[in-house]
């Protein structure tokens, strides 16, 4: 009877967790994002301790101070720049959209399509975008604080989690957590390298081409590289539209620039770190992004790839009985 009660309780608990995950998926994704931030900060702290022989608390304090200065400084500098250029950006995109429609009407095959397409209310779109940015800013604050707290005392949280397992399963659960942490660290390392390279190449290229808002567009290209494939397209569209207000030739050069930057990311940076990661085929990444976007919106799209890393590590550990590096 006791065994039956335990199994029934376990079944009810599993169903409850699934239902809770379905209704609170965005909150779960924010917690997962905080874990990624904590992994990044803790890894930096351990690296600093290894190379300076400081206490871990001193190393983490230095890392957190540098992290806060970088985040606040970046938001302050580029926030002011975007605020000052908001009107210019809105007028530029409006002009680019109008010119794009005018050029399409020159071709018979697109003329009927343009005439039947309802006009886009850029004002409403800008308002919705501003609301989304405010919500995203609040979410980022929550994620950053969560990451800071988790990075300063990870053992306490790990022990609390491991208390859910019996003594015979604690060692196995610990190894799985270590494998997940190792895989996610290497994935983050690869993504940070890709973001820096794409951001630097794009910013330099846009400055050489004398494209409007070169620095802002380059930073946006680097940040959106965090979302594989989809982020590359999302960052290229506004840059190409803005370039079209200057000339069609500039728009073509900007398109080639983004293509070169992301080809370098996909064929040089990613292969260099791929052997240290759980291999994720492009079709699997795109499929997971589509599924997570339908299930959890923009947050699901953003974190679809690291969630696939977690899934692949769990499959290798629990099903194939292999380490994630095998």
C-alpha positions as CSV (number, residue, x, y, z in Angstrom):
1,X,0.0,0.0,0.0
2,X,2.8,2.4,0.9
3,X,4.5,1.6,-2.4
4,X,1.3,2.4,-4.3
5,X,0.9,5.7,-2.5
6,X,4.4,6.7,-3.3
7,X,3.9,5.9,-7.0
8,X,0.6,7.8,-7.1
9,X,2.2,10.8,-5.4
10,X,5.1,10.7,-7.9
11,X,2.6,10.6,-10.8
12,X,0.6,13.5,-9.4
13,X,3.8,15.4,-8.8
14,X,5.0,14.9,-12.4
15,X,1.7,16.0,-13.8
16,X,1.7,19.0,-11.6
17,X,5.3,20.0,-12.7
18,X,4.3,19.6,-16.4
19,X,1.2,21.8,-15.9
20,X,3.2,24.4,-13.9
21,X,5.8,24.5,-16.6
22,X,3.2,25.0,-19.3
23,X,1.7,28.0,-17.5
24,X,4.9,29.5,-16.1
25,X,7.2,28.8,-19.0
26,X,8.4,32.4,-19.4
27,X,9.3,32.5,-15.7
28,X,11.2,29.2,-16.0
29,X,13.1,30.6,-19.0
30,X,14.1,33.7,-17.0
31,X,15.4,31.4,-14.2
32,X,17.3,29.5,-16.9
33,X,18.7,32.7,-18.2
34,X,19.8,33.7,-14.7
35,X,21.6,30.3,-14.4
36,X,23.4,31.1,-17.7
37,X,24.5,34.5,-16.3
38,X,25.6,32.8,-13.1
39,X,27.7,30.2,-15.0
40,X,29.4,33.0,-16.9
41,X,30.2,35.0,-13.8
42,X,31.3,32.0,-11.8
43,X,33.6,30.8,-14.6
44,X,35.2,34.2,-14.8
45,X,35.7,34.2,-11.0
46,X,37.3,30.7,-11.0
47,X,39.6,31.7,-13.9
48,X,40.7,34.9,-12.0
49,X,41.3,32.9,-8.8
50,X,43.4,30.3,-10.8
51,X,45.6,33.0,-12.4
52,X,45.9,35.4,-9.4
53,X,45.6,32.9,-6.4
54,X,43.1,35.2,-4.7
55,X,40.4,33.9,-2.5
56,X,37.2,33.0,-4.4
57,X,35.3,35.7,-2.7
58,X,37.8,38.4,-3.7
59,X,37.8,37.1,-7.3
60,X,34.0,37.1,-7.5
61,X,33.9,40.6,-6.0
62,X,36.2,41.8,-8.8
63,X,34.3,40.0,-11.5
64,X,30.9,41.4,-10.2
65,X,32.3,45.0,-10.0
66,X,33.6,44.7,-13.6
67,X,30.4,43.2,-14.8
68,X,28.2,45.9,-13.2
69,X,30.5,48.7,-14.6
70,X,30.4,47.1,-18.1
71,X,26.6,46.6,-18.1
72,X,25.7,50.0,-16.6
73,X,28.3,51.8,-18.9
74,X,27.0,50.1,-22.0
75,X,23.4,50.9,-21.1
76,X,24.3,54.5,-20.3
77,X,26.3,55.1,-23.5
78,X,24.2,53.4,-26.0
79,X,20.9,54.3,-24.2
80,X,21.7,57.9,-24.6
81,X,22.7,57.4,-28.2
82,X,19.6,55.6,-29.0
83,X,17.5,58.2,-27.1
84,X,19.1,61.0,-29.1
85,X,18.6,59.2,-32.4
86,X,15.2,57.8,-31.8
87,X,13.4,60.4,-33.9
88,X,16.0,60.1,-36.6
89,X,15.8,56.3,-36.6
90,X,12.0,56.5,-36.9
91,X,12.1,58.9,-39.8
92,X,14.8,56.9,-41.5
93,X,12.9,53.6,-41.3
94,X,9.7,55.3,-42.5
95,X,11.6,56.8,-45.4
96,X,13.3,53.5,-46.2
97,X,9.9,51.6,-46.1
98,X,8.3,54.2,-48.5
99,X,11.2,54.0,-50.9
100,X,11.1,50.2,-50.8
101,X,7.4,50.2,-51.7
102,X,8.1,52.7,-54.5
103,X,10.8,50.6,-56.0
104,X,8.6,47.5,-55.8
105,X,5.9,49.3,-57.7
106,X,8.3,49.7,-60.7
107,X,8.0,46.0,-61.3
108,X,4.7,44.6,-62.7
109,X,5.0,41.3,-60.7
110,X,5.1,43.2,-57.4
111,X,2.7,46.1,-58.3
112,X,-0.5,44.2,-57.4
113,X,1.0,42.9,-54.2
114,X,1.9,46.4,-53.0
115,X,-1.5,47.8,-53.9
116,X,-3.4,45.2,-52.0
117,X,-1.1,45.2,-48.9
118,X,-2.6,47.3,-46.1
119,X,-0.4,50.3,-45.0
120,X,1.9,49.7,-42.0
121,X,1.2,51.9,-39.0
122,X,4.8,52.6,-38.0
123,X,3.7,54.7,-35.1
124,X,1.7,51.9,-33.5
125,X,4.6,49.5,-34.3
126,X,7.1,51.9,-32.6
127,X,4.8,52.2,-29.5
128,X,4.5,48.4,-29.3
129,X,8.3,48.1,-29.7
130,X,8.9,50.6,-26.9
131,X,6.5,48.7,-24.6
132,X,8.3,45.5,-25.4
133,X,11.7,47.1,-24.7
134,X,10.4,48.2,-21.2
135,X,9.2,44.7,-20.5
136,X,12.5,43.3,-21.7
137,X,14.4,45.8,-19.5
138,X,12.5,44.7,-16.4
139,X,13.1,41.0,-17.3
140,X,16.8,41.7,-17.8
141,X,17.1,43.3,-14.3
142,X,15.5,40.2,-12.8
143,X,17.8,37.9,-14.7
144,X,20.9,39.9,-13.8
145,X,20.1,39.9,-10.1
146,X,19.3,36.2,-10.2
147,X,22.6,35.5,-11.9
148,X,24.5,37.5,-9.3
149,X,22.9,35.7,-6.4
150,X,23.4,32.3,-7.9
151,X,27.1,33.0,-8.8
152,X,28.1,34.1,-5.4
153,X,26.9,31.0,-3.5
154,X,26.3,28.1,-6.0
155,X,27.0,25.3,-3.5
156,X,24.1,26.3,-1.3
157,X,21.7,26.1,-4.2
158,X,23.1,22.9,-5.4
159,X,22.8,21.3,-2.0
160,X,19.2,22.4,-1.8
161,X,18.5,20.8,-5.2
162,X,20.4,17.6,-4.4
163,X,18.3,17.2,-1.2
164,X,15.4,16.0,-3.4
165,X,17.4,12.9,-4.3
166,X,18.2,9.9,-2.1
167,X,21.7,9.2,-1.0
168,X,22.3,6.5,-3.7
169,X,21.2,8.9,-6.5
170,X,23.0,12.1,-5.2
171,X,26.3,11.1,-6.9
172,X,24.6,10.5,-10.2
173,X,22.7,13.7,-10.0
174,X,25.9,15.6,-9.1
175,X,27.7,14.2,-12.2
176,X,24.8,15.2,-14.4
177,X,24.8,18.8,-13.0
178,X,28.6,18.9,-13.6
179,X,28.1,17.7,-17.2
180,X,25.4,20.3,-17.8
181,X,27.5,23.1,-16.4
182,X,30.5,22.1,-18.5
183,X,28.5,21.9,-21.7
184,X,26.8,25.2,-21.1
185,X,30.1,26.9,-20.2
186,X,31.6,25.9,-23.5
187,X,28.4,26.9,-25.4
188,X,28.5,30.3,-23.7
189,X,32.2,30.7,-24.6
190,X,31.5,30.0,-28.2
191,X,28.5,32.4,-28.3
192,X,30.5,35.2,-26.7
193,X,33.3,34.8,-29.2
194,X,30.8,34.8,-32.1
195,X,29.0,37.9,-30.7
196,X,32.3,39.8,-30.3
197,X,33.5,38.9,-33.8
198,X,30.2,39.7,-35.5
199,X,29.8,42.9,-33.6
200,X,33.4,44.1,-34.4
201,X,33.3,43.1,-38.0
202,X,29.9,44.6,-38.6
203,X,30.7,47.9,-36.8
204,X,34.0,48.3,-38.6
205,X,32.4,47.6,-42.0
206,X,29.5,50.0,-41.4
207,X,31.9,52.7,-40.4
208,X,34.0,52.2,-43.5
209,X,30.9,52.2,-45.7
210,X,29.8,55.4,-43.8
211,X,26.4,53.9,-43.1
212,X,24.1,55.8,-40.7
213,X,24.0,54.6,-37.1
214,X,27.0,52.3,-37.7
215,X,27.9,51.7,-34.0
216,X,24.3,51.1,-32.8
217,X,23.6,48.7,-35.7
218,X,26.9,46.9,-35.1
219,X,26.2,46.4,-31.4
220,X,22.7,45.2,-32.2
221,X,24.2,42.7,-34.7
222,X,26.6,41.4,-32.0
223,X,23.9,41.0,-29.4
224,X,21.4,39.3,-31.7
225,X,24.1,36.7,-32.7
226,X,23.2,35.1,-29.3
227,X,20.2,33.7,-31.2
228,X,21.7,31.5,-34.0
229,X,20.4,32.0,-37.6
230,X,17.3,34.0,-36.7
231,X,19.3,36.7,-35.0
232,X,21.4,37.2,-38.1
233,X,18.3,37.9,-40.2
234,X,16.8,40.1,-37.5
235,X,19.9,42.3,-37.3
236,X,20.4,42.6,-41.0
237,X,16.9,43.8,-42.0
238,X,17.0,47.3,-40.2
239,X,20.6,47.9,-41.4
240,X,19.6,47.2,-45.0
241,X,16.5,49.3,-44.8
242,X,18.4,52.3,-43.4
243,X,21.1,51.9,-46.1
244,X,18.5,52.0,-48.8
245,X,17.6,55.6,-47.8
246,X,21.1,56.5,-48.9
247,X,21.4,54.5,-52.1
248,X,20.8,51.0,-53.5
249,X,24.5,50.5,-53.9
250,X,25.1,51.1,-50.2
251,X,22.2,48.6,-49.3
252,X,23.9,46.0,-51.5
253,X,27.3,46.5,-49.7
254,X,25.6,46.3,-46.3
255,X,23.9,43.1,-47.3
256,X,27.3,41.6,-48.4
257,X,28.9,42.9,-45.1
258,X,26.3,41.0,-43.0
259,X,26.7,37.9,-45.1
260,X,30.5,37.9,-44.7
261,X,30.3,38.5,-40.9
262,X,27.9,35.7,-40.3
263,X,29.7,33.3,-42.7
264,X,32.8,34.0,-40.7
265,X,30.9,33.2,-37.6
266,X,29.4,30.0,-39.0
267,X,32.4,28.5,-40.8
268,X,35.4,29.8,-38.7
269,X,34.3,30.5,-35.1
270,X,31.8,27.8,-34.5
271,X,33.9,24.9,-35.9
272,X,36.8,26.0,-33.7
273,X,34.8,25.4,-30.6
274,X,32.4,22.8,-31.9
275,X,34.5,19.8,-30.8
276,X,34.1,21.0,-27.2
277,X,30.3,21.2,-27.5
278,X,27.3,18.9,-27.9
279,X,26.9,18.9,-31.6
280,X,23.6,20.5,-32.7
281,X,22.8,20.2,-36.4
282,X,21.3,23.4,-37.9
283,X,18.0,21.7,-38.7
284,X,17.7,20.7,-35.0
285,X,18.4,24.3,-33.9
286,X,15.9,25.8,-36.3
287,X,13.2,23.3,-35.4
288,X,13.7,23.9,-31.7
289,X,13.6,27.7,-32.2
290,X,10.3,27.4,-34.1
291,X,8.8,25.1,-31.4
292,X,9.9,27.3,-28.5
293,X,8.7,30.5,-30.3
294,X,5.3,28.9,-30.7
295,X,5.3,27.7,-27.1
296,X,6.9,30.6,-25.3
297,X,7.3,33.6,-27.7
298,X,10.5,35.6,-28.0
299,X,11.9,34.3,-24.7
300,X,11.6,30.7,-26.0
301,X,13.2,31.7,-29.3
302,X,16.1,33.3,-27.4
303,X,16.9,30.3,-25.2
304,X,16.0,27.5,-27.6
305,X,19.6,26.6,-28.4
306,X,21.0,26.3,-24.8
307,X,17.9,24.3,-23.9
308,X,18.8,21.9,-26.7
309,X,22.3,21.7,-25.3
310,X,20.7,20.7,-22.0
311,X,18.5,18.1,-23.7
312,X,21.4,16.6,-25.6
313,X,23.5,16.2,-22.5
314,X,20.7,14.6,-20.6
315,X,20.0,12.2,-23.5
316,X,23.7,11.2,-23.7
317,X,24.0,10.8,-19.9
318,X,20.7,9.1,-19.1
319,X,20.0,7.1,-22.3
320,X,23.3,6.4,-24.0
321,X,25.3,6.3,-20.7
322,X,28.0,8.5,-22.2
323,X,29.7,11.7,-21.1
324,X,28.8,14.8,-23.1
325,X,32.4,15.0,-24.5
326,X,32.2,11.5,-26.0
